[in-house]
Amino acid sequence: MDIFAPFAGHVRFEVVDGQSVAAGEHLAVVEAVKIEAPVAAPGPGVVRRDAAENFSAVAGGDLLLHLDELPDTRDRTGGAEL
């Protein structure tokens, strides 16, 4: 899945190409005039950084990186038997 910048600013990546990430893990931060917006993984995956460069200027909606989706293996039953 593609991950986009939420608004214009400078992007600082917190992950590297090929890194496995969990849902909710921070992938990058977009900074603009005293505002920082963390960009989190919507699901588990493997990072493919081939779009924006670290510390580069981005516009809102610019492609930051691609996340190869992995199956979510978390137990969503809370351990209860069905």
C-alpha positions in Angstrom: 0.0 0.0 0.0 1.2 3.5 -0.7 1.8 5.9 2.2 1.4 9.7 1.5 2.4 12.9 3.2 -0.5 14.4 5.2 0.5 18.0 4.4 3.4 20.0 2.9 6.7 20.1 4.8 9.9 18.1 5.3 9.9 14.3 5.8 12.1 12.5 8.2 12.0 8.7 7.9 12.1 6.5 11.0 12.4 3.2 9.0 14.7 1.8 6.3 14.1 -0.1 3.1 13.3 -3.7 3.8 12.4 -3.2 7.5 9.4 -5.1 8.8 6.9 -2.9 10.7 3.8 -3.6 12.8 0.5 -1.8 12.6 0.7 1.6 14.2 4.5 1.8 14.1 5.8 5.2 13.0 7.2 5.2 9.5 8.1 8.9 9.2 7.4 12.4 10.5 6.4 15.3 8.3 7.4 18.6 9.8 6.2 22.1 8.9 6.4 25.4 10.9 6.4 24.0 14.4 4.0 21.2 13.5 5.0 17.5 13.4 2.8 14.8 12.1 3.8 11.2 12.6 2.9 8.9 9.7 2.1 5.4 11.1 1.8 2.1 9.3 -1.9 1.2 8.8 -1.1 -2.5 9.0 1.9 -4.9 9.2 4.3 -4.8 6.3 7.7 -4.5 4.8 9.0 -1.0 3.9 9.9 -0.1 0.3 11.4 3.3 0.3 11.7 4.4 -3.3 9.9 7.7 -3.4 10.9 10.7 -1.2 14.4 11.2 0.1 15.1 11.6 3.8 14.8 15.3 4.9 13.4 16.3 1.5 10.5 18.8 1.0 7.2 17.2 0.2 3.8 18.4 -0.8 0.5 17.2 0.8 -0.4 14.0 -0.9 3.1 13.2 -2.1 4.1 9.5 -2.1 6.5 8.9 0.9 7.0 5.1 0.6 5.3 1.8 -0.2 4.5 -0.8 2.3 4.3 -4.4 1.1 1.4 -5.8 3.1 1.8 -8.8 5.4 -1.0 -10.8 7.0 -1.9 -9.5 10.4 -1.2 -12.3 12.8 -2.3 -10.6 16.0 -4.8 -12.5 18.1 -8.0 -10.5 17.9 -10.1 -12.8 20.1 -8.4 -11.7 23.3 -7.5 -15.3 24.0 -11.1 -16.3 24.5 -12.2 -19.7 23.1 -14.8 -19.6 20.4 
